[in-house]
Amino acid sequence: MPPSDIGAGQHLSLRDGVVGSLIADFDWSNTCLGPIESWPGSLRTIVDLIVHSPIPMVLMWGPEHRMIYNDGYALIAGGKHPQALGGTVPGIWPEIWDWNRRILEKGFRGEVQTHTGHLFMLERNGPPEEVWCDLFYSPVPDESGRVAGVLCTVIETTDRVKAMQATQRSEARLRRTQEAGQVGGFELDLATERIEGSDMFFALWGLPPMKSAPSSQFRDLVHADDLWVAADTLRSIDETPQLFAEYRIRRADSGEERWIARRASIESDADGRPARLVGTLHDITDLKRAEIALRRLNGDLEERVTQRTRERDRIWTVSQDLLCVADRTGAILSVNPAWTRTLGWEEEEIVGRRTQWMEHPDDHSRTAAELMRLAQGETTLRFENRFRCKDGGYRWLSWTAVPAEGYLYCVARDVTAERERDAELEHARDLLRQSQKMEAIGQLTGGIAHDFNNLLQAVSGCLQMIGRRAGGQPGIPQLLDAGRQAVDRGARLVQQLMAFARKQSLRPEPFDLRNRLLGMNGLLERALRADIHVSMELAPGLWGADADPVQFELAVLNLAVNARDAMPGGGRLIVSAANVTFEERTPDGLSGDFVRVRVSDTGTGMPPDIAARVFEPFFTTKEVGKGTGLGLSQVYGFARQSGGTALVESRPGKGTVVTLLLPRAQQDVAQPGIAAERMPSPGQGVRILLVEDDLVVAPVVSAALADMGYAVAHAATGREALDRLRNGEAADLLCTDVVMPGPINGVELAREAQKLRSGLPVVLTTGYAEGVGGMDGFRVLAKPYRIEDLAAAIEAELGALEDTGLRRFQA
């Protein structure tokens, strides 16, 4: 269709505007409006009004809500123009169709609507954006008077709203800033003498917010001494007010005294006369208090500086730490007197020189590296090195140094004593670790020795039975003798293991250590070679010792034999003894009175790593086959179990000293007596209750005793033995192992059995009795024993029973 105007007779043309031309050229025939030439007069009139209106307008016509608008609306439509022309409202503005639908429903019902300050989220230029508008909706009737469209006048207020919001945000920020900085704004009308101010202005005075207040209300709150300063604010209009002032007030709400600073400017009227005083009020209480304190501080600053200088000089002089100032190269510029007191060097010998000449040679590189770090600006918090004293010795110094303004400020503390204590502590820890290791090995060794002891007991019993049954056959005695020697050697080995493990049955008793050592003199000379000279050095008033005297002699003999092997070319062996008292607990946990026995030789000696291991079991420096490695471990075990310890000191080429510490005897030393022994005799039908848990030992001992004429009943545990005795089983003697499984050991069994049968003879056998007490008063036979020895012990107990006149138990 060719472009055309609305029709003839119109005074204005659509082509006067850009959008009007688009309307004239648009093909409306495909819409509900029909061809533009056929538009009714009402539609032509309203379109002409819209096109020529300077206010943005849009007409939504017909049931399809087709849109016709002007140039002003095209700007609001943004990127949706020109597609919006002739388009439907839901098709062009789908994002706000819910809104438009409700508006159009009311408009087509003939309602006039006004909506101001409405916010839309429009996608007119792509992404959604906030658009604020004032909208005025009017229904438009056709020739029949029926509403055919709705005309909307749109005034976009987005820029105005955003400017208002920015103003509000700015005012809010200003209010928060005033609250945070305690700054209030005010305006004083010099003619009416009334003050208007911000909320913070009134809050500074302790007043509630108000529109204005007379200046006299504030004058009454000013401190009396500062009223003349604040009065400048209220001068008459004929005088120029003071623009800056500081004064004190008393808050109206709390009466608290606060400092106020006022800063203002003058606004004049049309005649140039002062009309208003506009300014701010700021709370400067904290600043004023600080100023007052600073003035007081400055008042006596000179005196305090003098006092601090004297104190500094005094500290510099009396300090026990070494103080100095050095340059970046490490050259000493000044030192305090502690350098002379600690190292012996005079001040003039130190100042002007670097300290390298005093440093220990081994510390040169470390000290140079630390000085390099200081020169790079790093701080030294703890650095230790050694400085040479004037007498030639060295002292350990711990340094703290700070670089500042081209100098090094240093403090050194003498930590030599701490170093020595640390070394002693580490040595004590080494001793403790060694002791713990030896204890752990001892526990393992004791368990193995116990089981081996039972095996030896079984072998010894078997040899006894073979001897009784076939000892007369040719060649058998020699074999039996070899077997018994092997058992004896095994028993001695077990005793050594038990001694190391501190689990052998020692018989500690008070004995005269002097007489015991003197009595060993001949034994030692026979055990050593002729090229070794033996001497005794016994201190006068020597205390008695509380230990097993037999094991003591064995320990001394072991030490003498070791000393002999360490002196292949001859030498001297010295056995010395003296009394010692430990006031404080030693690293080995000893304290109190002890007798110290030392065995010293002039042999080859040992390096420290070897000396540290000599008490370990099976450790030996001898050739293969010439030592079991249990001699010194037995000595150690005997000493520890006796309540003392053993120590070794040795250096290569300087010989070895082994020290035994044994507890002092608290009782008088008993003189040895001669005990009569009862010779064993055949069993003659004596009933023996044998309690033995070892399944190898029990049948062998039972059979051997039976061969000797004893009647033997066997029980595997203490509980079983007690049950038999309670049930009336006949028994002339109880022979029981001490250590057995179950809740009842041999000692407890013996005591319970004697409660059931008064005077019942008891023989205890044991090869492992650690932790078992109460064996005093019983006859104890150490495993492995010979059957003849067991029979002798049995007969001795039965003989003692007969001596008391008691009869054997009859079932």
C-alpha positions in Angstrom: 0.0 0.0 0.0 1.5 3.4 -0.9 2.3 5.7 2.0 -0.4 8.2 2.8 -1.5 10.6 5.4 -4.5 9.8 7.6 -6.8 11.5 5.2 -7.8 14.7 3.5 -9.0 17.6 5.6 -6.5 17.1 8.3 -4.5 20.2 9.4 -1.4 18.3 10.6 0.5 15.6 8.8 1.9 12.4 10.4 5.1 13.0 8.6 6.0 15.9 10.9 7.7 13.3 13.3 10.0 10.3 12.8 7.5 7.8 14.4 4.6 9.5 12.6 6.2 8.7 9.2 6.6 5.1 10.4 2.9 5.0 11.3 2.0 6.4 7.9 4.1 3.8 6.1 3.1 0.8 8.3 0.9 -1.8 6.6 -2.0 -1.9 9.1 -4.2 -4.1 6.9 -3.0 -7.2 8.7 -4.0 -6.0 12.1 -7.3 -5.5 13.9 -7.1 -1.7 13.0 -7.4 -2.4 9.2 -6.0 -0.2 6.4 -5.1 3.3 7.6 -7.5 4.9 5.0 -10.4 3.2 6.6 -9.6 4.2 10.2 -12.6 5.9 11.9 -12.4 9.5 12.9 -12.0 8.8 16.6 -8.9 6.7 15.9 -7.5 9.3 13.5 -8.0 12.0 16.0 -6.3 10.2 18.9 -3.3 9.1 16.7 -2.9 12.7 15.5 -2.9 13.8 19.1 -0.3 11.2 20.1 2.1 11.9 17.2 2.2 15.6 17.8 2.4 15.4 21.7 5.7 16.3 23.3 4.9 13.9 26.1 5.6 10.2 25.6 2.3 8.4 24.8 1.2 5.0 23.6 -2.2 3.8 22.4 -3.2 0.2 22.9 -6.0 -0.4 20.5 -8.5 -3.2 19.9 -8.7 -6.7 21.3 -5.1 -7.4 20.2 -3.8 -4.4 22.1 -1.9 -3.1 19.1 0.5 -0.4 20.0 0.7 3.1 18.4 3.1 5.6 20.0 5.1 8.8 19.4 8.7 9.9 19.4 8.8 10.3 23.2 7.7 6.8 23.8 10.2 5.4 21.3 12.9 6.7 23.5 11.4 4.8 26.5 11.0 1.6 24.4 14.7 1.7 23.6 15.8 -1.3 21.7 12.3 -2.6 21.3 11.6 0.3 18.8 10.6 0.2 15.9 9.5 -3.5 16.3 7.0 -2.3 19.0 5.1 -0.2 16.5 2.0 -2.1 15.5 3.0 -5.0 17.8 0.9 -6.4 20.6 1.5 -5.5 24.3 2.1 -9.2 25.4 4.4 -9.8 22.4 6.5 -6.7 22.9 6.6 -6.5 26.8 6.3 -10.1 27.9 8.3 -9.4 31.1 5.6 -7.0 32.4 2.5 -8.6 30.8 1.0 -9.5 34.2 1.0 -5.8 35.0 -0.3 -4.6 31.7 -3.0 -7.3 31.6 -4.5 -6.0 34.8 -4.2 -2.4 33.7 -5.8 -3.0 30.3 -8.7 -5.0 31.8 -9.5 -2.0 34.0 -9.0 0.4 31.1 -11.3 -1.4 28.7 -13.9 -1.4 31.5 -13.7 2.4 31.3 -11.5 3.1 34.4 -9.1 6.0 34.5 -5.8 5.0 36.3 -2.8 6.8 37.7 0.4 5.1 38.9 3.3 7.3 40.1 6.8 6.2 41.0 6.3 2.7 39.7 9.3 0.4 39.2 9.6 -1.9 36.1 12.3 -4.4 35.3 12.4 -3.9 31.5 14.5 -5.7 28.9 14.3 -2.9 26.5 18.1 -3.0 25.7 18.9 -6.6 26.4 19.5 -7.4 30.1 16.8 -6.4 32.7 17.1 -2.9 34.0 15.3 -0.8 36.6 13.0 1.8 35.0 11.0 4.2 37.2 7.8 5.8 35.6 4.7 7.9 36.3 1.8 6.4 34.2 -1.6 7.8 33.4 -4.2 5.5 31.7 -7.4 6.8 30.0 -10.0 4.8 28.1 -10.6 5.8 24.4 -14.1 5.3 23.0 -14.9 4.7 19.3 -17.8 6.3 17.3 -20.3 4.0 19.1 -19.1 5.2 22.5 -17.6 1.7 23.3 -14.1 1.7 24.7 -11.9 0.6 21.8 -8.4 1.4 23.3 -6.5 2.6 26.2 -4.2 5.6 26.0 -1.1 5.7 28.4 0.8 8.8 29.1 4.3 7.8 30.3 6.8 10.0 32.2 10.0 8.2 32.9 11.5 9.3 36.2 14.4 6.9 36.4 17.1 9.5 36.4 15.3 11.6 39.0 14.7 8.5 41.2 18.3 7.4 41.0 19.5 10.9 41.7 17.2 11.0 44.8 18.5 7.6 45.9 22.1 8.8 45.4 21.3 11.8 47.5 19.7 9.7 50.2 22.7 7.4 50.2 25.0 10.3 50.4 23.0 11.7 53.3 23.1 8.3 55.0 26.9 8.1 54.5 27.2 11.6 55.8 25.1 10.8 58.8 27.1 7.6 59.5 30.3 9.6 59.1 29.1 12.2 61.5 28.1 9.5 64.0 31.4 7.6 63.7 33.5 10.8 63.9 31.1 12.4 66.4 30.7 15.4 64.2 27.4 17.4 64.1 26.4 20.1 61.7 24.5 23.3 62.8 23.2 26.6 61.5 22.7 29.6 63.8 20.3 32.4 62.7 22.0 35.5 64.2 18.8 37.5 64.0 16.5 35.0 65.9 19.3 33.4 67.9 17.8 29.9 67.1 20.0 26.9 66.1 19.1 24.2 63.7 21.3 21.1 63.6 21.7 17.5 62.7 20.8 14.6 65.0 24.5 14.2 66.0 24.8 17.9 66.8 22.1 17.6 69.4 23.5 14.2 70.6 26.8 15.8 71.3 25.1 18.1 73.8 23.1 15.2 75.3 19.8 16.5 73.8 17.2 14.6 71.8 16.9 15.4 68.1 14.8 18.4 67.4 14.1 20.9 64.5 15.6 23.9 66.3 16.4 25.3 69.8 17.2 28.7 71.2 20.9 29.4 71.6 20.4 30.1 75.3 19.7 26.4 75.9 23.2 25.5 74.7 24.8 28.4 76.6 23.5 26.9 79.9 25.4 23.7 79.1 28.8 25.4 78.6 31.4 25.1 81.3 31.5 28.3 83.4 35.2 28.8 82.8 34.8 28.5 79.0 31.7 30.5 78.6 33.6 33.5 77.2 34.9 31.3 74.4 31.6 29.8 73.5 29.9 33.3 73.7 31.7 34.3 70.5 29.3 32.0 68.7 26.4 34.2 69.9 27.7 37.6 69.2 25.2 40.1 67.8 24.9 40.7 64.1 27.0 43.9 64.6 30.1 41.9 65.5 32.0 39.2 63.7 31.7 35.9 65.5 34.7 33.7 66.3 35.0 31.0 63.6 37.0 28.4 65.6 36.7 27.7 69.3 37.3 24.9 71.8 35.4 24.7 75.0 34.0 22.3 77.6 30.4 21.4 78.1 28.4 19.3 80.5 26.0 17.0 78.7 22.4 17.5 79.4 21.6 13.8 79.9 24.5 12.6 82.0 26.3 15.7 83.3 29.6 14.3 81.9 32.2 16.9 81.0 33.2 16.8 77.3 35.5 18.9 75.1 33.9 20.4 72.0 35.6 22.0 68.9 33.5 24.3 66.7 34.5 25.3 63.2 32.1 27.6 61.3 31.7 30.1 58.4 29.5 33.2 58.0 26.8 33.6 55.5 25.6 37.2 54.8 22.3 38.7 53.8 21.6 40.8 50.7 23.0 43.8 52.4 26.2 42.0 53.2 25.6 41.8 56.9 26.2 38.5 58.8 23.0 36.5 58.8 23.9 33.0 59.7 26.7 31.0 61.2 27.0 27.6 59.6 29.5 25.0 60.8 30.3 21.7 62.6 30.7 20.6 66.1 33.3 17.9 66.9 33.8 16.0 70.2 37.6 16.2 70.9 37.5 14.9 74.5 40.0 12.1 73.8 42.3 14.4 72.0 42.2 17.0 74.7 42.8 14.4 77.4 45.8 13.2 75.4 47.1 16.7 75.0 46.8 17.3 78.8 48.6 14.1 79.5 51.3 15.0 76.9 51.8 18.4 78.5 52.2 16.7 81.9 54.6 14.2 80.3 56.6 17.0 78.7 56.7 18.8 82.0 59.0 16.3 83.6 60.4 14.8 80.4 63.8 16.3 81.0 64.0 14.9 84.5 62.9 11.5 83.4 65.4 11.5 80.6 68.1 12.3 83.0 66.9 9.5 85.4 66.6 7.0 82.5 70.1 7.9 81.4 71.4 7.2 84.9 69.5 3.9 85.1 70.8 2.9 81.7 74.3 3.6 82.7 73.7 1.7 85.9 72.3 -1.3 84.0 75.3 -1.1 81.6 77.7 -1.1 84.5 76.2 -3.8 86.8 74.7 -6.1 84.2 76.0 -9.7 84.5 75.3 -10.1 80.8 77.9 -9.0 78.2 76.6 -5.9 76.5 78.2 -4.3 73.4 77.6 -2.1 70.4 79.3 -3.0 67.1 79.3 -1.8 63.6 78.0 -3.8 60.6 81.3 -5.5 60.1 81.4 -6.8 63.7 84.0 -4.4 65.0 83.3 -3.7 68.7 82.6 0.0 69.5 81.8 -0.2 73.2 81.5 -3.0 75.9 80.3 -3.0 79.5 82.4 -4.2 82.5 80.8 -7.7 82.3 83.2 -8.5 79.5 86.2 -8.1 81.8 84.5 -10.0 84.7 83.5 -12.9 82.5 86.4 -13.2 80.0 89.2 -11.3 81.8 90.0 -9.0 78.9 90.2 -5.3 79.5 88.0 -2.9 77.6 90.9 -1.4 75.6 91.9 -4.9 74.5 88.5 -5.5 72.9 87.2 -2.1 71.6 88.1 -1.4 68.0 88.7 -5.0 67.0 86.5 -7.8 65.6 85.9 -10.7 67.9 87.4 -13.4 65.6 90.6 -13.5 67.7 88.5 -14.5 70.8 86.3 -17.1 69.0 86.9 -20.8 69.2 88.4 -22.0 65.9 85.5 -24.5 65.4 83.0 -21.6 65.6 84.6 -19.2 63.0 82.4 -20.2 60.1 79.1 -20.2 62.1 79.9 -16.8 63.6 80.7 -15.3 60.2 77.5 -16.6 58.8 75.5 -15.1 61.7 77.2 -11.7 61.2 76.2 -11.9 57.5 72.6 -12.3 58.5 72.8 -9.4 60.9 74.4 -7.2 58.1 71.3 -8.1 56.0 69.0 -6.7 58.6 67.9 -10.0 60.3 67.7 -10.3 64.0 69.6 -12.9 66.1 67.4 -14.3 68.8 69.6 -17.2 70.0 73.1 -18.0 68.8 75.7 -19.8 70.8 79.5 -19.8 70.3 82.7 -20.0 72.5 84.9 -17.1 73.4 88.5 -17.5 74.8 89.2 -16.1 78.2 92.4 -14.4 79.1 93.5 -17.4 81.1 93.2 -19.6 78.0 89.9 -21.3 78.8 86.7 -21.0 76.8 83.2 -19.8 77.9 79.9 -20.6 76.0 78.0 -17.4 75.2 74.4 -17.2 74.1 73.8 -14.1 71.9 70.8 -11.9 71.1 71.6 -9.1 68.5 69.5 -6.5 66.8 70.6 -4.4 63.8 69.4 -0.7 63.9 70.6 2.5 62.3 73.8 1.0 61.0 74.8 -0.6 64.3 74.6 -4.0 66.0 73.2 -4.0 69.6 74.2 -7.2 71.2 73.6 -9.0 74.5 75.5 -12.2 75.4 74.8 -14.5 78.4 77.3 -16.9 79.9 75.7 -20.3 79.5 78.7 -22.4 80.3 77.1 -23.8 83.4 73.9 -24.6 81.6 75.9 -26.4 78.9 77.7 -28.5 81.5 74.4 -29.3 83.2 72.9 -30.3 79.9 75.9 -32.6 79.2 75.5 -34.2 82.6 71.8 -34.6 82.1 72.4 -36.3 78.7 74.9 -38.6 80.3 72.3 -39.5 83.0 69.8 -40.2 80.3 72.2 -42.4 78.5 72.7 -44.3 81.8 69.0 -44.6 82.3 68.5 -45.9 78.7 71.3 -48.4 79.3 69.7 -49.5 82.5 66.3 -49.9 80.9 67.8 -51.9 78.1 69.7 -54.2 80.5 66.4 -54.6 82.5 64.5 -55.7 79.4 67.3 -58.2 78.4 67.4 -59.5 82.0 63.7 -60.3 82.0 64.1 -62.3 78.8 67.2 -64.0 80.1 65.5 -65.0 83.4 62.6 -66.7 81.6 64.9 -68.7 79.3 67.1 -69.7 82.3 64.1 -70.9 84.2 63.0 -73.3 81.5 66.6 -74.4 80.9 66.9 -75.1 84.7 63.9 -77.5 84.5 65.5 -79.3 81.6 68.8 -79.7 83.6 66.7 -81.0 86.5 65.1 -83.6 84.3 68.5 -84.7 82.9 70.1 -84.8 86.3 67.3 -87.0 87.6 67.6 -89.3 84.6 71.3 -89.7 85.2 70.6 -90.5 88.8 68.2 -93.3 87.8 70.5 -94.7 85.2 73.3 -94.8 87.8 71.2 -96.7 90.3 69.9 -99.2 87.7 72.8 -99.7 85.4 75.8 -98.0 87.0 77.7 -101.2 87.4 77.9 -102.1 83.7 81.2 -101.5 81.9 81.7 -98.0 80.5 78.5 -96.6 82.2 80.2 -94.8 85.1 82.4 -92.8 82.8 79.3 -91.7 80.7 77.4 -90.8 83.9 80.3 -88.8 85.2 80.5 -86.9 81.9 76.8 -86.3 82.0 76.9 -85.0 85.5 79.8 -82.7 84.6 77.7 -81.3 81.7 74.7 -80.8 84.1 77.0 -79.0 86.6 78.4 -76.8 83.8 74.9 -76.1 82.6 73.8 -75.3 86.2 76.6 -72.8 86.5 75.7 -71.2 83.2 72.1 -70.9 84.5 73.3 -69.3 87.7 75.2 -66.8 85.6 72.1 -66.1 83.5 70.0 -65.8 86.7 72.6 -63.5 88.2 72.5 -61.2 85.2 68.7 -61.3 85.2 68.7 -60.7 88.9 66.4 -63.6 89.4 68.7 -66.1 91.2 67.8 -67.0 94.7 70.3 -64.9 96.6 70.8 -65.4 100.3 71.6 -61.9 101.4 73.0 -61.6 104.9 75.3 -59.1 106.8 78.9 -60.1 106.4 82.3 -58.7 107.2 83.5 -57.4 103.9 87.1 -56.8 105.1 87.5 -60.4 106.3 85.8 -61.8 103.2 88.2 -59.9 100.9 91.3 -60.8 103.0 90.2 -64.4 102.9 90.1 -64.3 99.1 93.8 -63.1 98.8 95.2 -66.6 98.3 92.4 -67.6 95.9 93.0 -64.6 93.8 96.8 -65.3 93.6 96.1 -68.8 92.5 93.6 -67.7 89.9 96.0 -65.2 88.4 99.4 -65.6 86.7 102.7 -65.0 88.5 103.4 -61.9 86.5 100.4 -60.1 88.0 100.8 -58.5 91.4 97.7 -58.5 93.6 97.3 -55.9 96.4 94.5 -55.0 98.8 93.7 -51.4 99.8 91.0 -51.5 102.5 89.9 -48.3 104.2 89.9 -48.3 108.1 86.5 -48.7 109.7 85.0 -50.5 106.7 81.3 -51.2 107.1 79.8 -54.6 106.7 77.8 -55.3 103.5 74.3 -56.7 103.1 74.5 -59.2 100.2 75.0 -62.9 99.3 78.6 -63.5 100.4 79.1 -66.4 98.0 77.9 -64.4 95.0 80.1 -61.5 96.2 83.2 -63.7 96.1 82.1 -65.0 92.6 81.7 -61.5 91.4 85.2 -60.4 92.6 86.7 -63.6 91.2 85.0 -62.8 87.8 86.4 -59.3 87.8 89.9 -60.6 88.7 89.9 -63.1 85.8 88.7 -60.4 83.3 91.6 -58.2 84.6 94.0 -61.0 84.1 93.0 -61.4 80.5 93.4 -57.7 79.9 97.0 -57.8 81.1 98.7 -60.4 78.8 102.1 -59.0 79.6 101.6 -58.8 83.3 100.6 -55.9 85.5 99.0 -55.0 88.8 95.6 -55.8 90.2 94.3 -53.6 93.0 91.2 -54.5 95.1 90.1 -51.5 97.2 87.1 -50.9 99.5 85.8 -47.8 101.2 82.6 -46.4 102.7 80.5 -43.9 100.6 77.3 -42.0 101.3 75.0 -40.5 98.6 73.1 -37.5 100.0 71.1 -37.1 96.8 69.7 -39.8 94.5 72.2 -40.9 91.8 71.2 -41.6 88.1 70.9 -45.3 89.1 68.4 -44.3 91.8 70.8 -44.9 94.8 70.9 -42.9 98.0 72.2 -43.6 101.5 75.2 -45.6 102.8 77.0 -48.1 100.6 80.3 -50.0 100.6 82.3 -49.4 97.4 84.5 -52.2 96.1 86.8 -51.3 93.2 88.8 -53.8 91.1 91.5 -51.9 89.1 94.0 -53.2 86.6 96.8 -51.7 84.5 95.7 -53.5 81.4 94.9 -52.5 77.8 91.7 -50.7 78.7 88.7 -50.2 76.4 87.4 -47.4 74.2 84.1 -45.7 75.3 81.9 -47.6 72.8 83.2 -51.0 74.1 83.0 -49.9 77.8 79.4 -49.0 77.4 78.5 -52.6 76.4 80.5 -54.7 78.9 77.5 -55.5 81.1 75.4 -56.8 78.2 74.9 -60.6 78.2 77.0 -62.6 75.7 79.0 -59.5 74.8 82.7 -60.3 75.0 86.0 -59.0 73.5 87.7 -62.4 73.9 88.3 -64.9 71.1 85.7 -67.5 70.2 85.5 -70.3 72.8 87.4 -68.3 75.5 84.4 -66.6 77.1 80.6 -66.8 77.4 80.1 -63.1 77.7 78.1 -63.6 81.0 80.8 -62.9 83.6 80.4 -59.1 83.8 76.6 -59.4 83.2 76.5 -61.7 86.3 78.4 -59.2 88.3 75.9 -56.5 87.2 72.9 -58.6 88.0 74.3 -59.5 91.4 74.9 -55.9 92.3 71.5 -54.7 91.1 69.6 -57.5 92.8 71.5 -56.8 96.0 70.2 -53.1 96.0 73.4 -51.6 94.5 74.9 -51.2 91.1 78.1 -51.9 89.0 80.0 -49.2 87.1 82.9 -49.3 84.7 85.6 -46.7 83.8 88.2 -47.4 81.1 90.4 -45.8 78.6 92.7 -47.4 76.0 96.2 -47.9 77.4 95.1 -46.7 80.9 93.5 -49.8 82.3 90.0 -50.5 83.7 88.3 -49.9 87.0 85.1 -51.8 87.8 83.2 -50.5 90.8 80.7 -52.5 92.9 78.3 -50.6 95.2 76.7 -52.8 97.9 74.3 -51.5 100.6 75.7 -51.1 104.1 74.6 -53.8 106.5 72.1 -52.5 109.1 72.6 -55.4 111.5 75.7 -56.7 113.3 77.8 -59.0 111.2 77.2 -62.6 112.3 80.2 -64.8 112.7 80.0 -67.9 110.6 79.1 -71.1 112.4 79.5 -74.8 111.6 76.2 -76.5 110.7 75.9 -80.2 111.2 74.4 -82.1 108.2 72.3 -85.2 108.4 73.4 -87.8 105.9 70.7 -89.0 103.5 69.2 -92.5 104.1 66.9 -94.7 102.0 63.2 -93.7 101.9 61.9 -96.6 104.0 58.4 -96.1 102.8 58.1 -92.4 103.6 55.1 -90.8 101.8 56.0 -87.7 99.9 53.5 -85.3 98.2 55.5 -83.9 95.2 54.1 -80.7 93.7 55.7 -80.0 90.3 54.1 -78.3 87.3 56.8 -79.2 84.8 55.7 -82.4 82.9 59.4 -83.4 82.2 60.7 -82.8 85.7 57.8 -84.4 87.7 58.0 -88.0 86.3 61.8 -88.1 86.5 61.9 -86.9 90.2 59.0 -89.2 91.1 60.7 -92.2 89.6 64.1 -91.4 91.2 62.5 -91.0 94.7 60.6 -94.2 94.2 63.8 -96.0 93.3 65.2 -94.7 96.7 62.3 -96.3 98.5 60.0 -93.3 98.9 56.2 -93.5 98.2 55.5 -90.5 95.9 52.2 -88.9 95.0 52.3 -86.1 92.3 50.2 -83.0 92.1 50.6 -80.5 89.2 49.3 -77.4 90.9 49.1 -75.9 94.4 45.3 -76.0 94.2 45.3 -79.8 93.5 47.7 -80.4 96.4 45.5 -78.6 98.9 42.4 -80.5 97.7 44.2 -83.8 98.3 45.4 -82.8 101.8 41.9 -81.6 102.7 40.4 -84.9 101.5 42.8 -86.8 103.9 45.5 -88.0 101.6 48.4 -89.4 103.6 51.7 -87.4 103.4 54.8 -87.4 105.6 56.4 -84.5 103.8 55.5 -81.8 101.2 58.1 -81.2 98.4 56.9 -78.4 96.2 58.3 -76.1 93.5 58.0 -72.4 94.4 57.0 -70.9 91.1 53.9 -72.6 89.6 50.9 -71.6 87.4 47.7 -70.8 89.1 46.7 -68.6 92.1 48.8 -70.5 94.7 52.6 -70.6 94.6 54.8 -73.0 96.6 55.3 -70.8 99.6 51.5 -70.1 100.0 50.9 -73.9 99.5 53.4 -74.7 102.3 51.8 -72.3 104.8 48.3 -73.5 104.0 49.4 -77.2 104.3 51.0 -76.6 107.7 47.7 -75.0 108.8 45.9 -78.2 107.8 48.5 -80.4 109.4 50.6 -78.9 112.1 54.3 -79.6 111.8 54.1 -81.1 108.3 57.8 -81.0 107.0 58.3 -78.9 103.8 61.1 -78.8 101.2 60.9 -76.0 98.6 62.7 -76.3 95.3 63.2 -73.4 93.0 65.4 -72.1 90.2 63.4 -68.8 89.7 62.0 -66.9 92.7 61.7 -63.3 91.7 58.8 -61.6 93.4 58.3 -64.5 95.8 58.8 -63.8 99.5 58.3 -65.6 102.7 60.7 -68.5 102.1 62.4 -67.8 105.4 61.9 -70.8 107.8 61.7 -73.4 105.0 64.4 -75.6 103.7 65.1 -74.4 100.1 66.8 -76.6 97.5 68.1 -74.8 94.3 67.5 -76.3 90.9 69.0 -78.2 89.3 69.7 -80.5 92.3 70.8 -84.1 92.6 68.4 -86.6 93.8 70.9 -87.4 96.7 70.7 -83.8 97.7 66.9 -83.9 97.6 66.9 -87.1 99.7 69.3 -85.5 102.2 67.0 -82.5 102.5 64.0 -84.8 103.0 65.7 -86.8 105.7 67.0 -83.6 107.4 63.4 -82.3 107.6 62.1 -85.7 108.9 64.9 -85.9 111.4 64.0 -82.4 112.7 60.4 -83.6 113.0 61.4 -86.6 115.1 63.6 -84.4 117.3 60.4 -82.4 118.2 58.6 -85.6 119.2 55.9 -85.3 116.6 54.6 -88.4 114.8 54.2 -88.8 111.1 50.7 -88.3 109.7 48.8 -91.5 109.3 45.8 -91.6 106.9 
